[in-house]
Amino acid sequence: QKARKDGLLSLEADLPNMREGFFKNGIELAINERESSRLRTFLNLEMNNITSRHIAGQELFLYMGSYAPAFGMLGTVLGLIVMMNNFAGSGEEVSASYDVSEKFAQLLSGMGLALITTFYGVFMANMIFLPIGGKLKRISENEMMLKNIVVEGIISIHAREHPLLIKEKLMTFVPNSLRPSKD
């Protein structure tokens, strides 16, 4: 309302009271930029750069989630190689005291130890890395939705649209179930 009544420059006095961030930067750009199309381009460019940074963080965890089981299998294979080497290369001569059940117990113990790395790889992927990557993706999507709302609001303020029209335009982003009733 203030921008429509007194002009965009009147918002400059309110800038120190605004928190740092996307909205404040957008208002500063709106004050200084005359063309709405260029203003939209600048705001969308900033949003695209934010999205790129978010994707880099998400991909780190998603890649870790895809590689962890493979590293677990690698650990298992190495463990099995060491186990078989120890089993076959003991160099002991077969004697009367040779106990097959003891050797079999050592083999099973070594196999269990070797397979634990596969468990750790799958566990880390499915319980840590992939959930974190998914959560980062959802948080980023929500943040970008809010920034889209801010962009439309700033563009509408810049175009000096009526405050009620701005409100109605921005409410289209909100699901019907969450909109306040018009009573």
Beta strands, then each sheet from edge to edge (+ up, - down):
end
